[in-house]
Every structure is written in C-alpha cells, then in structure tokens.
Amino acid sequence: MIVSILAVKDVEASVAFYSQKLGFTYDLSLPGPDGTMAFAGVSLGAFGFGLNLEPEAAQGGPGVVFMIPVPDDADIDAVYAAVIAKGVKLEQDIKTEYWGDRGFTVRDIDGYTLNIYKTVKQMTMDEIADAARNP
C-alpha cells in the first residue's frame, strides 16, 4: 500500500479547502511542537491522504496528477456543480474521456493537480483502444 502525504504551507487552510470546497472528510490531525496543526488526514470515500506542514517544500508536485475517484454512489455532475458553486478555479472543465471516466481537474491551494472523476462506462481494453483510434 502506498499512502500519499502532501507537503503543504498551512495544514489548517488545506483542511478547509479539501473539506469545505471539495467535500472531503476531515479524519484526523496531529499538533506540532508549537501546538498548531502539523499534520492532518482527509478522505473522499475510500481515497485519502495526509497533509503535512512543510512550508518550504510545498511546491505543488510539478508533473504529478492525483486521480481522485468519487464514491460509487456520488453523481459526478453534482460534485462538479458543488465545486463550481464554492468558487474553486478549474484547470479543466468536466468531460467524459474515451476510456469511460468522466471528470474535471482543479488545483489545490498549494498547487497540486487534482483530477476528480468517476468511471461512467466500464470498457474492455479492446474497446478503449478502438475508442482511442476512432474518436
């Protein structure tokens, strides 16, 4: 198992972004030596990760895209509408990809790229290859 931990400039601000803007659940936190929040865990359905206070290291993970599946019972279009209503800036508008996923892309407050998606059509590898050749 690989657990992702993002370096962030401000753990409390990151928790607020993920929970209030993207609908994540705030799972836990740990205080640092000065008593402020130094680490937190957030999750969306079965997908979760940590937020670790590292102000100098927080650079948004250039070249890395986090694929975040919404829970099976979630409506991806409703998730998209809620995110837009909360003023989150989009990097890519919602669309259905040829491989059967529907999703959209945002950046968090530390610059991490987040692709929030749901598989809306189960496809075989042959069907995906055919769809890629014949858009």
Buried (B, 14 or more C-beta within 10 A) or exposed (E): EEEEEBBBBBBBBBBEBBBEBBBBEBEEBEEEEEEEBBBBBBBBBEBBBBBBBBEEEBEBBEEEEBEBBBEEEBEBEEBBEBBBEEEBEEEEEBEBBBBBBBBBBBBBBBEBBBBBBBBEEEBEEEBBEEBEEEE
